[in-house]
Amino acid sequence: MGGPTHESLGSTRRCELRHTFVMAARISPGSFAPGRNLRHQRGDATPEWALAGGPNHHLELGPGPLAVAEWESAGLTLPDLEAIRRHRLHRVRTTLEEFGYDGVLVMDPMNIRYITDTTNMQLWVMHNAARYAFMSADGHVVLWDYDGCEFLAAHHDHVSEVRPAIGSTYFLAGDRFGEIAQRWADDVAEVIREHCGDDARVAVDQVNWLEGQALSGHGVRIERGQQLMELARVIKCDDEIAALRCAGHACVETMREMRESAEPGMTEKDIWAMLHAGNIRRGGEWIETQILASGPRTNPWFQEASARVVENGDMLAYDTDLVGAYGMCVDISRSWVIGDRPPTAEQSRVHGLALKQIETNIELLRAGVTVEELTFKSWYPPDTEYRHYSCLFHGVGQCDEYPEVYFPPAWDDWGIDCTLEPGMVMTVESYVGPRSGGEGVKLEEQVVITDDGYELLAHYPLDL
């Protein structure tokens, strides 16, 4: 098999803890100390610390023997994680230059992962602002991590500095949130001033209003960080595509297990739990939604997995929406008939419409096509007779990403100027639910745009 192994990727860095770690004078256990009390040192230098941040780090250990063995058997090449990291930093620096920004401050965990390739309680920090990162236009990367978690970035040669995060949400700060928001701004502004000078233009992806006001008070001009990061993330390098192939294969193997084991008498949640279990066993991270439905719950769409008992002959439809191996998203959908009954004529008819939408619209995906062309050249059943999905196509990478392609009636309100390029990853969507009643069908495929068309990134049959 071609490509590096995970062991070789980690071996040269395992105990080379070359970063400058910024530790706070501890006020109390679990506290978030103010930036002005920071001092620089190299971590606590204990064997436990070195192991946790080196060979025992979960990103160094990799997806595990089950996933790797399946990928080797399938002839897949493992991604070069260092190549991915270099590509992502280059994309951010290039995009900063294009916009003329001095740096970018990110608080969205997906953007933190993109810049630093580090993780820490990814779902928890989505609603607790206890982790953030900054990258200057000259490539200096500072990560603020949850208190006591400095070692989690020790595997990464491209993180220049780690500081303890200062969390000013009400949960973390209580009635002192105003005071602590100012501490947060003082600390961040100190870094920005050091690496960008005064009156810096800094893109920020998301920030609490009070923190944003305090940061502006330091003379920092806040720019549009969500736009910058989405545009940076939109083009994938060859090794990111390799990672997506591996994540897609892991997802498909899990779907096979689901299909072989799902049977009448199980609940929707019983079946849905198989996708979670298989994803985690194969190095995956989480699933973004719980969209799985059976029988009468398949129409309308977007109903979450329930305690309903699946019956023989039911349609089962689901959307994977999972963040899999290497933190890459696999967003595909399938619909099956459960049990030993053959599909009914109506199930086959509705499925045929959904399949036609997928097979017709996927052929539109190529470099040079515009979002406007995708919008108005796509085929879908008449919306007077059938409910459809919320969009026709959308980008994907670490999660659902830019661009989103809506149906023609939404063009005036939502249409955007965007052209597909090689290296963009897109999904093509289809949901068909008769407005007259009955079961619905959900299908979705995920592809990378190539120089001469597209490549499917997860191979699993679309049949019932």
N, C-alpha and C positions, 0 to 999 in steps of 0.2 A: 504494500500500500504506500502511496506517495504521501509526502507531507510530514511534518514533525510530530513526535509524540508529546503528550502532556508532560511526561517525565523530563524530556530534553528541554522543553520550554522553561521549566521551573528550576532545573538543576544549577544553572549558572547564577541564579539570583537568590537561592534559598536563604543563605545566611549573610548576604551582602546588604545589610541594613544601612544604606548610604544616605538616607534622608535626614533632614533637620526636623526634629519633632519639637513642637511648641507645646509645652505643658503649662498648666495654670497652677498658681499657688492655691491649694485646696482650701476652700472656705468651710465646706462641710461635705460629707459623702453625697455624691450625686449632684453637686451644685454646678452651676454654669458660671465660671469666674469671669470677671470683666477683663477686656483685652489689655488694659494698662498694667495688669499684674503678671503678664506673660513673661516667661523666660525661655530661652532656647536650650534644648538638650537632645540627646539621641535616644530617647526612650529609657526604660528602666534597666535594659541590658541583662535581664535575667534569662535563663534558658527557656522558661515558659513563654516569655514575650517573644523571643526570637523564633521559637517553633510556631507559635500562633500566627505570626506575621510572615512566616516563610513557608517551609514544607508542609505545615499543617493548615495553611490558609485554604479555604474551600475553593478559591479560584485556581490555586496551584494544584490541588488534588484533582481537579477536573470533574467531568460528568460521571465518572465511575466505570467499572469494568463491564457492566451490562450494556450500557450505551456504546462504549468504544468497541466492544466485540461485535455488536450488531452493525455498526458503521463499517468496520473492517470487512465483515462478511458481505456487505453491500458494495464494497469497493469505493467508499467515500474517503475523501481526504480531510484530515483534521485541520482546522484553521490555525494559522500562525497568530497567536494572540498578540504578540508584540507588533506584528504588522498591522493588526486592527487598531491597536492603541496609537501607533504613529499616524495612521491614516486619519483617525478621528481628531487628533490634535492639529494635524495639518488642515483639515476641513474647517475647524473652528477658527484657526488663525487666518486662513484665507478669507473666510466670510467676514471676520472682523475688519480685515483690510478693505474689503469691498464696501463696507458700510462706513468706514472711517471711524470706528469705535476704538476706544483705548483698552477695552477689556469687557468681559462678560461675567456677571454674577448669576449663578444658577441655584435654585432651591427645589426645583422639580427633581425627584430622585432619578428619573430617566435621563435627564440632562447631566446630573452629577455622574451617573454611570458612564455616559458617553465620553465625558471629559477625563474622568479619573479611572474608569474601570474598577471601581471599588463599590462594595455594597455594605449596607448595614440596616437591617430592619426595614426593607424597602417599602412595605405597605404601611408600617407604623409611621414612618417619617413623611408619608404623603399627607397626613393630617396633623402631624406634630413637627413644626419647623425646627428640628433639632439637628439638621445636617445641611450644609451648603458648601459651595465651592466658587472660586474665582480664578479666571484665567486672563492674564494680560495679553495684549497684542504681541508681545515679544515671547510669549510661551511660558511664562512663570505661572505655575499652578499651585494654588493654596486650597487645601481642604479643611473645612471646619467639621469635625466629627463629634459624635455623642461622647459625653464625658467618660474618660477611661478607655476609649476605643481607638487610641492612636495607632496601635499595632495593625489595625485592619487595612491600612494603606501601605504597610511595610513591604508588600510584595511588588510594589509598583515603582519602577524607576522614574516615571514621569511626573510623580507628585513631588513638588519641590518642598512643601512645607505643610505640616498638619497642626491645627489649632483646635482647642476645645470649643464646641459650639456654644453660643449664647441664645437660649430659646426664650422668646418673649411672648409666646402665646399665653392665653389666660391659664390654661392647664399647667404650664410650666412656671409661670411667673406670678400668678394670682394678682392681687391688687397692686403689685409692683410692676405690672407690665409696661407702664409708661417709662419708668426709670430704666428698666432692663432693655426696652427697645432702644433707648438712647445709648446704653452700653454697646448693644449690638452694632448700632450705626457708627459709634466711635471706633470700634475694633475693625469693622469692614473698611471704613474710610481711611484708617491708618495704612492698611494694606494697599488700597487703591492709590493713595497719595505717594507711597513709596515706589510703586511700580508704574504709575501713570502720570504722576505730577498733579498739580492743582487744576481745577476746572475740567476734570476728566469726563468724557462721554462714555458711559458704561451701560451696556445692555443688561437688563434684568428680566428674567423670565417670569417670576412671580414673587411678590413680596407683600407682607401685611402693610396696610395703609400707614400705620403709625411708624413702622420701621422705614418705609419709603420716604415719609416726610422728614424723619430725622436724618436720613442719608442725604437727602437733598439739601438739608441745612448745612452740610459740610461742603457744599459747592459741587457735589457730584451731579452731573446731568444724566438722568435716567432715560435710557432708550429702550427700544422694543426687543427684548431678549427672546420672547417666544418665536418671533419671526426669524431672528438670527439662527436660533438653534434648530428649528424645523428645516430651514434651508441648508444648514450645514449637514444635517443628518440624512438628507434626501438621497444622496449618491453613495452607494455602498461599494467598498473595494472588493477585490476577488476573495479575500479571506473572510469578509463578512458574509459573502454569498456562500462560501463553504460552511460557515457556521449555521446559516439558514438552512442549507441542505441537511446538515446533521440534525438540527432541531426538528425539521420537517419529517425526517425519517423516524426520529424518536416518537413524534406525535402519531405517525401512521402505524407504527408497531403497537402503540397503546390503543389506537382505534380498532385494530384487528382483535386485540384482546377483548375490548368492549363488545364487538360484534359477535365474537364466539361465545361470550359468557352471558350476554343480555338475553333474557327470556321472560315470557309471561309470568306474572306473579311477583316480579321485582318492582320496586318503586322507581320512579324517575331518579330520585336521589341515590338509590343503590347503583344505578347505571352510571350516573354522573360521577360518583365517587371513584369509579374505575379510571376515568380520565385524569383526575387529580393524582391518584396513586401512581399510575404509569408515568405521568409527567415527572413527578418527583423522583421516582426510581431511576429515571434516565437523565438526571441532571437538570431537570426543569426547575422553575422557581415559583410560579403561581399562575392562577387562571383569573382573568380580569372580570369575567361575568359568570352567571349561572344559567345561561340560556340553553335549556334542554326541555323539550315538551313532548308529549305523546298524545295520540288520538285526538279528541276534541280540543285539547289545549294547544295544538299546533296552529290554530287559526283563531284570532289574530296572533301575530308573531310577537316576540320579546317577553313571553312568559317564562319565569324562572323555574328551575327544577323543583318539583314538589313531592309530596308523599303519595301522589296518585299511583295506584297499582296499574302497571301496564298490562294490557290484555292481548291475547292472541290475535294477530292481524292488525294491530295498531300501527299507525305511522309513528316513528320515533325520529325527531329532527333536533339537531343541535349545532351550535357554533363553538368551535374549540376556544378561540379567544385566549390562547395560553401564551405565557412567557416561558419559553422552554430553555433548552441547553444554551449556554453562553449568553443568557439574557436576551435571546432573540425570539421574536413573536412568530407564532404559527397560527394564522387566522384562516381556517378553512371550515366548511360546513358540509354536512351530509344528512340525508334522510333515508331511513330504512323501514321496512316492514318487519315487525317483531313476530317471532314464532314460526310455525310451519305452514301457515296459510299463504297462498300465492297472492300477489297484489291484486286488488280489485280493479275493475276497468276505470273507475274514477280516480283511484290512487295513481294508476299508470298515466292517465290523461294529464293530471295536474303535474306530476313529476316530469312528463314529457315537455310541458311548457317551461318549467324551471330549467330543464336541461338545455332546451333550445336557447334560452336567454344566455346561459353560460357559454355554450359552444359558439354562438353567434358573436357575442360581445368580446370574448377573449381574443378573437382574431383581429380586433381593432388595435390591440396593444402592440405598439412598435415605437421606436425612436422617431421623434419628429411630429407625432400626432399631438394635437392640442386638447386641452380639457373641453373646449367648446365642441370640437369634433366628436369626442367621446360622448358628450352629452346628447348631441342631436343625431348621431349616427347609430346609437345603440338601439337594440330591439328589446321590447318587453311586452307582455300581454296587456291589453287595454285596462287602464286603471279604473274604468267605469265598471268592469266586471271582476277585477282581481285586486286584492291588496298586494302591495309590493314592499320591498325593503326601503330603508331610509336613504340609500344612495346606490349608485350603479357601480362605482369603483372607489377605492381609496388606497393611499400609500400605507406601507407597513415596514417595520424594521425592528426596533426594540419593543414597539407597541404599534397601535394604529397611528399613522403619521400622515403628514401632508403629502400629496393633495387629496381632497375629497371631491368626488364628481357626483353631482346631484341630478335628479330627473329634469327634463326640459322645462316643466312649469316653474321650477325654482330658479331658472337661469338669471332672470332680472335681479333677484334678491341675493343670489349666492354664487353666481358664475364668476370664475377667476381666470386670469391670464397665466397659463402654465403650459409648458410643452414637455412631453416625456423625453427622457434622455437615457442612454445606456447606464446601467447601474442603479436605476430606480426600481424599487420593488412595489408591486401593485397587487391588490386583490380584485377579482371580478365577482360581483354579488348577484344573487338571485333569491327572491322569495316570492312564491305564488300562493295566495290564499283566496279561494273563491268567496266573493262577497255574498253569494247565495247560501253559503254555509258549507260545512265539510272540512276535511283535513287540509292542512297546508304543507308545502314542501320548501325547505331551505337548502340551498347549495352555494358553495363558494370555493374558488380556487385562488392560489397565490403564485405569482410569477415574478421573475426578474426581467427587466427590459434589456435586450441585447442589441448588438449592432444590426442584426438582421431579423428581429422579431422578439420572441420571448422564450423563456425556459420555465417549465413548471418546477416548483421547488418542493412539492410534497405530492407523492404519487399514490393515490388511493381511488378505487373505482367509484364512479358517481351513480351506479345503478341502485335500484331499490333492494 
